[in-house]
Structures are given as structure tokens and as C-alpha cells.
């Protein structure tokens, strides 16, 4: 996006005027938060799978629907609660969190979500055809890993994902991994790191499921900057090569969204905007959804072309 247009149109993400779009008061069972939701458009309706804290401090996944992508109605019961038997029960003991939805071409919807237990944080994979029931597929990471997003197409016959291991050697960086069957993952490598004294210098991680554009896979990610008053979570965009998503064409130098509204600045975790879902539309726009301060769900829109332009011709990230 050129500077003249950027200055003329104002913020690249236009917040929905009636934010937040879902709060704990809209949920018909007791929860303390509503945030970090995966979103997809299914049979003409928007499906939101949101995280909520219970009063014991642990998390579950709820479900809400909308006709227009802004006015959501929560279902009367949670959608995913920790498993109570089998292998998944062991790894979901302390809660399920931050789900992403991948509308895999020609297959069921894939659901990747974080699981917490005495063994640490791992990633579970489930699938659903209709958002009425789910089938747990596999635990697809070792501890400690969170924030896995899966590309919605196979590339060279393999599934592809972005992930964010916890590592002191390559701190809080985004990796890419591949799988022939969604269960066994490998060929992993770091593809993007935080930048020193930049808005995302503390840590970065995958955000919304990437979506295809004419110029590359567009990925909305989160970045964190440490201040004297604590960490600030913002959103940025990266553009990945369509045929080789491990090759990053460009990354926005500027953030696209930062905490500004009262419900983003103050809440369960203050100064946070955190995305797990975005829905590209046929008119060239994208609806972006984010958790505000780990407390409420918010929405906004952007022009896909503007987000792509923010990535084109920008400075390269430092060498990996």
C-alpha cells in the first residue's frame, strides 16, 4: 500500500462499530472470558469456536453462529471439553485452548488446538464435517508447542503447517512442518524470527489460518513487545510463496492492529489483540477476529489487497 493511500484511508483494519461481538454475558453457561476463537464460513453461516475460562481457571471451547459475521449467538452447551478417557484425557487434563479451523480442500474441517496438562502444552488435532460432533485424530506435537495453523491445501502431496515451539535457542519463532497423513510431522525448519527493537521483538507466533491470494499465502500473525508496563500483543501480516510456503515473500514492517479499545487494553490479560481466525470474502475483503485482553471477541475488516501490499517490497527479516 502506498503512503498516500495509507494516510488517506486511516487504519488498515476497520474495527466493527459494535465491538465486542461476543462476551461472557452472551454465553448461556457460566464462563469468565470469551476469546481467541477460530472462525470459518460453513454453509453460508459463520461458525465461531471460542475459548472460555471457567471459574477454576481452566479453559473449554464454546460454539457460536452468525449470519453476517458480526452478530453471534452462542450455543447452550460447550463444543469441546477436556476428554475424560483414553490418551487425550491425559493431555487435556488442564484444559483446551486457542483453536484454529482449517477448511481443508475436499476434506473435513481440521481443528488444531492447544492442550494443557501436567506434561506441559501440546497440540491436538480433531476433525468435523458439520460442527455438531468431532473426531479426535491425534496429538501432533511434543511438549512444549502451541499455536499450530494448517494450510488449507496440500502442497506437493503433503499437509503443511506453521507452528511455534517453545525454545531458548530460537526464541518464540515461527516454524514450518510437513506431513503425509496429518499424524506424522517432520522436515521442520524455522522460517521467521522476532526482530530486535521492533514491535514483534519479544516473540511471534502463527495466528489465523493462512488463505490464498493471487500473490501468495497471506498469514496474519501475532507479535509481542515487552514494555516497562508489561507485554503488548499486536497483529502483523506475512506473505508466503504459493508453491513453497517456507519461502516468505515479505513481512509487513508495521503492525496492522494494536490494543486501543478499552476491552483490548484492560481485561484478563491487558494490552492484547490475538487472532485465531480470519475469513476472506468474495468482494476482496477479509473479516478478522481477535480476542481483546483475553476477555472478549472482537471483529474488523480489511482489504486483502492492502494487506498484501504491506508485505511487498518491505525490508527483509534478519538472517535466520
Long-range contacts (C-beta under 8 A, 24 or more apart in sequence): 1-305, 1-306, 1-309, 1-310, 2-309, 5-306, 9-306, 11-257, 12-256, 12-302, 12-303, 12-306, 12-307, 12-310, 13-235, 13-256, 13-257, 13-288, 13-300, 13-301, 13-302, 14-300, 14-301, 14-302, 15-261, 15-298, 15-299, 15-300, 16-70, 16-298, 16-299, 16-300, 16-301, 18-70, 19-261, 19-263, 19-292, 19-296, 19-298, 19-299, 19-300, 20-263, 20-292, 20-296, 20-297, 20-298, 21-66, 21-70, 21-71, 21-72, 21-289, 21-297, 21-298, 21-299, 22-48, 22-50, 22-64, 22-72, 22-74, 22-296, 22-297, 23-295, 23-296, 23-297, 24-52, 24-295, 24-296, 26-64, 26-72, 26-73, 26-74, 27-52, 27-62, 27-74, 28-74, 28-76, 29-76, 29-77, 29-78, 30-54, 30-55, 31-60, 31-62, 32-268, 33-267, 33-268, 33-294, 33-295, 33-296, 34-62, 34-291, 34-295, 34-296, 34-297, 35-268, 35-274, 35-291, 35-292, 35-293, 35-294, 35-295, 35-296, 35-297, 36-97, 36-98, 36-99, 36-274, 36-276, 36-291, 36-294, 37-64, 37-99, 37-276, 37-277, 37-289, 37-291, 37-297, 38-99, 38-100, 38-101, 38-111, 38-209, 38-276, 38-277, 39-101, 39-276, 39-277, 39-278, 39-279, 39-287, 39-289, 40-101, 40-103, 40-109, 40-277, 40-279, 41-69, 41-279, 42-103, 42-109, 42-131, 46-72, 46-279, 46-287, 47-101, 47-131, 48-72, 48-277, 48-289, 48-297, 49-79, 49-80, 49-99, 49-101, 49-111, 49-131, 50-297, 51-96, 51-97, 51-98, 51-99, 51-291, 52-78, 53-268, 58-82, 58-94, 58-95, 58-116, 59-95, 59-96, 59-97, 59-116, 60-95, 60-96, 61-96, 61-97, 61-99, 61-113, 63-131, 69-279, 69-287, 69-299, 70-299, 72-297, 79-131, 79-134, 80-111, 80-113, 80-126, 80-134, 82-115, 83-136, 87-139, 88-115, 88-124, 88-136, 88-139, 90-117, 90-119, 91-115, 91-117, 91-119, 91-122, 91-124, 91-139, 92-116, 92-117, 92-124, 93-117, 93-118, 94-118, 96-124, 97-146, 98-146, 98-147, 98-276, 99-276, 100-148, 100-149, 100-150, 100-206, 100-208, 100-209, 100-276, 100-277, 101-209, 101-277, 102-149, 102-150, 102-151, 102-152, 102-209, 103-152, 103-209, 104-150, 104-152, 104-153, 105-152, 105-153, 105-154, 110-150, 110-182, 112-140, 112-148, 112-149, 112-150, 112-161, 114-146, 114-147, 115-139, 119-143, 120-144, 121-145, 121-146, 121-166, 123-148, 123-163, 125-182, 125-183, 137-182, 137-183, 138-182, 138-183, 140-179, 140-182, 140-183, 140-185, 141-185, 146-205, 147-205, 147-206, 147-207, 148-206, 149-206, 149-207, 149-208, 149-209, 149-210, 149-219, 150-209, 151-209, 151-210, 151-217, 151-245, 152-209, 152-210, 152-211, 152-212, 153-212, 155-243, 155-244, 155-245, 160-245, 161-185, 162-191, 162-206, 162-210, 162-219, 163-188, 163-206, 164-204, 164-205, 164-206, 171-203, 172-202, 172-203, 172-204, 172-205, 172-224, 173-204, 174-204, 174-205, 174-206, 174-221, 176-245, 176-246, 189-246, 190-320, 191-246, 191-248, 191-320, 192-221, 192-238, 192-248, 192-251, 192-317, 192-320, 193-317, 193-318, 193-320, 194-223, 195-317, 195-318, 196-318, 198-223, 198-225, 199-223, 199-225, 199-234, 199-236, 199-254, 199-255, 199-258, 200-224, 200-225, 200-234, 200-236, 200-255, 201-225, 201-226, 202-226, 202-231, 207-235, 207-274, 207-275, 207-276, 207-278, 208-275, 208-276, 208-277, 208-278, 208-288, 208-289, 209-277, 209-278, 210-240, 210-245, 211-278, 211-280, 211-286, 212-242, 213-239, 213-304, 213-308, 215-239, 215-249, 215-308, 215-312, 216-240, 216-241, 216-242, 216-249, 216-308, 216-311, 217-241, 217-242, 217-245, 218-304, 218-307, 218-308, 218-311, 220-256, 220-275, 220-278, 220-288, 220-307, 222-273, 222-274, 222-275, 223-255, 229-271, 230-270, 230-271, 231-271, 232-258, 232-259, 232-271, 232-272, 233-259, 233-271, 233-272, 233-273, 233-274, 234-258, 234-259, 234-273, 235-273, 235-274, 235-275, 235-288, 235-290, 237-307, 237-310, 237-311, 238-311, 239-308, 239-311, 239-312, 248-317, 249-311, 249-312, 250-311, 250-312, 250-313, 250-314, 251-311, 251-314, 251-317, 252-307, 252-310, 252-311, 252-314, 253-310, 253-314, 253-315, 254-310, 256-302, 256-307, 256-310, 257-288, 257-290, 257-300, 259-292, 259-293, 261-292, 261-298, 263-292, 263-293, 263-295, 263-296, 263-298, 264-292, 264-293, 264-298, 265-293, 266-293, 267-292, 267-293, 267-294, 267-295, 267-296, 268-293, 268-294, 268-295, 269-293, 269-294, 269-295, 273-298, 280-304
